[in-house]
Amino acid sequence: MTHSAKRALRRMQGFTLIELMIVVIIAAILAAVAVPSFRSIIRSIAVRGAASELVAGMQYARSEALRNNRDVTFVLEQRKWQIFLDKNKNNTYDAGDDLLRENTYTDQIQALPNRWMLLFHPSGLMTIKTPVTAFPAGICLETSNSPRITRLVRLPARVTSPVVEETCP
């Protein structure tokens, strides 16, 4: 075998250990940089999804008020919301009421303020039954871990699409 043939054969044998280590180190650095931003994106998508579910629930409550020609109560607590027909008018869901829909958030998402109650009338109008103090503009959804990712759902007099979503105050 000639000298040039031996050199060509040596080049085709594969990568050296140093070349493989450099590639692994570069991949590890890229992964270390990318993973935190992926977590942030995933949490942002979760908050945006919770805001969309909240808006859909309010639209459902309004449509049920129109359909049944009765007041429909929408209660939002820190980790869940309920839609029900409040037959005894005590502003809470209990044994005598008809539960129309309920949604529970994951442990990572919470609603602020801690409790909102909205009353949808057969006319399609909405009354805010909870005293408005902290967030007069709407309902704030946020992640419970740091850094916080927030989404504000504004409450118009009628729940219509699109609902404005912006960062919480």
C-alpha positions as CSV (number, residue, x, y, z in Angstrom):
1,M,0.0,0.0,0.0
2,T,1.4,3.4,-0.9
3,H,1.9,6.2,1.5
4,S,-1.0,8.3,0.0
5,A,-3.4,5.4,0.2
6,K,-2.6,5.0,3.9
7,R,-3.3,8.7,4.5
8,A,-6.6,8.4,2.7
9,L,-7.6,5.4,4.7
10,R,-6.6,7.1,8.0
11,R,-8.9,10.1,7.1
12,M,-11.9,7.8,6.6
13,Q,-11.7,6.0,9.9
14,G,-14.0,8.5,11.8
15,F,-13.8,11.3,14.3
16,T,-11.2,11.7,17.0
17,L,-12.1,11.8,20.6
18,I,-11.2,15.5,20.9
19,E,-13.6,16.3,18.0
20,L,-16.4,14.4,19.6
21,M,-15.8,16.1,23.0
22,I,-16.0,19.5,21.4
23,V,-19.3,18.7,19.7
24,V,-20.7,17.4,23.0
25,I,-19.6,20.5,24.9
26,I,-21.1,22.8,22.2
27,A,-24.4,20.8,22.4
28,A,-24.4,21.1,26.2
29,I,-23.9,24.9,26.1
30,L,-26.7,25.3,23.6
31,A,-29.1,23.2,25.7
32,A,-28.2,25.1,28.9
33,V,-29.0,28.4,27.1
34,A,-32.3,27.1,25.5
35,V,-34.0,25.2,28.4
36,P,-34.8,28.3,30.6
37,S,-36.4,30.1,27.6
38,F,-38.5,27.0,26.8
39,R,-39.8,26.9,30.4
40,S,-40.8,30.5,30.1
41,I,-42.6,29.9,26.8
42,I,-44.4,26.9,28.2
43,R,-45.6,28.9,31.2
44,S,-46.7,31.7,29.0
45,I,-48.7,29.4,26.8
46,A,-50.3,27.9,30.0
47,V,-51.4,31.4,31.2
48,R,-52.7,32.4,27.8
49,G,-54.6,29.1,27.6
50,A,-56.1,29.8,31.1
51,A,-57.1,33.3,30.0
52,S,-58.8,31.8,26.9
53,E,-60.7,29.2,29.0
54,L,-61.8,32.0,31.3
55,V,-63.1,34.1,28.4
56,A,-64.9,31.0,27.0
57,G,-66.5,30.3,30.4
58,M,-67.8,33.9,30.6
59,Q,-69.1,33.7,27.1
60,Y,-70.8,30.4,27.9
61,A,-72.4,31.9,31.1
62,R,-73.7,34.8,29.0
63,S,-75.1,32.4,26.4
64,E,-76.8,30.3,29.0
65,A,-78.4,33.4,30.6
66,L,-79.8,34.3,27.1
67,R,-80.9,30.7,26.4
68,N,-82.5,30.0,29.7
69,N,-83.9,33.6,30.2
70,R,-82.5,33.5,33.7
71,D,-79.7,35.0,35.6
72,V,-76.5,32.9,35.5
73,T,-73.8,33.2,38.1
74,F,-70.1,33.0,37.3
75,V,-67.8,32.6,40.3
76,L,-64.0,32.8,39.9
77,E,-61.9,31.8,42.8
78,Q,-58.1,31.6,43.0
79,R,-57.8,28.2,41.4
80,K,-61.1,27.5,39.7
81,W,-64.3,28.9,38.3
82,Q,-67.9,27.7,38.3
83,I,-71.0,28.6,36.3
84,F,-74.3,27.8,38.0
85,L,-78.0,28.8,38.3
86,D,-78.2,30.3,41.8
87,K,-81.8,29.2,42.6
88,N,-81.7,30.5,46.3
89,K,-79.8,33.7,45.4
90,N,-77.2,33.3,48.1
91,N,-74.3,33.9,45.7
92,T,-72.6,30.5,46.3
93,Y,-73.0,27.1,44.7
94,D,-74.7,24.7,47.0
95,A,-77.0,21.7,46.9
96,G,-80.1,23.4,45.5
97,D,-78.3,25.0,42.5
98,D,-77.7,23.7,39.1
99,L,-73.9,23.5,38.2
100,L,-73.6,24.2,34.5
101,R,-69.8,24.1,34.1
102,E,-66.7,24.1,36.3
103,N,-63.0,24.5,35.5
104,T,-60.0,24.0,37.8
105,Y,-56.6,25.5,37.1
106,T,-53.3,23.7,37.6
107,D,-51.2,24.4,40.7
108,Q,-49.1,26.8,38.6
109,I,-51.8,29.2,37.7
110,Q,-53.9,31.4,40.0
111,A,-56.5,34.2,39.5
112,L,-56.3,37.5,41.2
113,P,-58.2,38.9,43.0
114,N,-59.0,35.7,44.9
115,R,-62.7,35.8,44.3
116,W,-64.9,37.4,41.6
117,M,-68.6,36.9,41.1
118,L,-70.3,38.0,37.9
119,L,-74.0,37.8,37.2
120,F,-75.1,37.5,33.6
121,H,-78.7,38.6,32.9
122,P,-81.1,37.4,30.3
123,S,-80.5,40.6,28.4
124,G,-76.9,39.7,27.9
125,L,-75.6,42.3,30.3
126,M,-73.2,41.5,33.1
127,T,-73.1,42.8,36.7
128,I,-69.9,42.5,38.8
129,K,-71.2,41.3,42.2
130,T,-67.8,41.5,44.0
131,P,-66.5,44.8,45.3
132,V,-63.9,45.9,42.8
133,T,-60.7,47.0,44.7
134,A,-57.4,45.6,43.5
135,F,-58.0,45.1,39.8
136,P,-60.8,47.3,38.5
137,A,-59.9,46.5,34.9
138,G,-60.3,42.8,35.0
139,I,-59.0,39.4,36.2
140,C,-55.3,38.7,36.5
141,L,-54.0,35.2,35.8
142,E,-50.4,34.5,36.7
143,T,-48.0,31.7,37.3
144,S,-47.1,31.0,40.9
145,N,-43.4,30.4,40.4
146,S,-40.7,32.9,39.5
147,P,-40.4,34.7,37.2
148,R,-44.1,35.5,37.2
149,I,-45.9,35.5,33.9
150,T,-49.2,37.4,33.9
151,R,-52.2,37.9,31.7
152,L,-55.0,40.4,32.3
153,V,-58.5,39.7,31.1
154,R,-60.5,42.9,30.9
155,L,-64.1,42.8,31.8
156,P,-66.3,44.8,29.4
157,A,-70.0,45.4,30.2
158,R,-70.8,42.7,27.7
159,V,-68.5,39.7,27.2
160,T,-67.6,39.9,23.5
161,S,-64.7,38.8,21.4
162,P,-61.9,39.6,21.4
163,V,-61.2,40.3,25.0
164,V,-58.2,42.4,25.6
165,E,-55.3,40.6,27.1
166,E,-52.3,42.5,28.5
167,T,-49.8,42.3,31.3
168,C,-51.2,42.6,34.8
169,P,-50.5,45.8,36.8
